[in-house]
Amino acid sequence: MGYIMNYIQGIDPTAMTLPLIVYVIWGGTLLVILVVIVPLAVFLLHRTLTAAWSIRRYMADMLAGGVGIAENTSSIPALNDTIAVATDMVNTAKALEDHSGALGEVLAQRAARGTTS
């Protein structure tokens, strides 16, 4: 480290080792970077961050909607069970209707004959 410090202290600041045009080009390049590139990069990064926040907010809304849909459709398997039971009930009701129709005919015949047994 001491060698580097001795070397730097030994440099004559008045001695120009490069032509003036090189310093002008370097200065102009640094000025363009400072005035144009850095603000443009900050602007674009800000837009990217804003878009990321919007995406995050929309994803949170979509998650809430998806959870609501999942909660509202959780009873669909129970509806399938209900449909199966209702189908059995319809078949039983038809069988009861058929039997009650036969029973009604027997009672009507007995009533027409005037017998009760």
BELHU-V279469 format. One record per residue. OMEGA is omega in radians with two decimals (NA if undefined). Layout:
OMEGA, OMEGA
This chain:
3.14, 3.14, -3.13, -3.14, 3.11, 3.13, -3.12, 3.13, -3.13, -3.13, 3.10, -3.09, -3.14, -3.12, 3.09, -3.12, 3.13, 3.09, -3.12, -3.11, 3.12, 3.11, 3.10, 3.13, 3.11, 3.13, 3.12, 3.12, 3.11, 3.11, 3.10, 3.11, -3.10, -3.03, -3.03, -2.97, -3.10, 3.10, 3.11, 3.12, 3.11, 3.12, -3.12, 3.08, 3.10, 3.10, 3.13, 3.13, 3.10, 3.10, 3.12, 3.09, 3.10, 3.12, 3.12, 3.14, 3.12, 3.11, 3.10, 3.09, 3.14, 3.11, 3.12, 3.10, 3.12, 3.09, 3.11, 3.11, 3.14, 3.12, -3.10, -3.13, -3.12, -3.12, -3.14, 3.07, 3.09, 3.08, 3.07, 3.07, 3.12, 3.12, 3.12, 3.12, -3.14, 3.09, 3.08, -3.14, 3.11, 3.12, 3.10, 3.13, 3.10, 3.11, 3.10, 3.13, 3.11, -3.13, 3.14, 3.07, 3.11, 3.11, 3.10, 3.11, 3.13, 3.14, 3.12, 3.11, 3.12, 3.14, 3.14, 3.12, 3.11, 3.14, 3.13, -3.12, NA
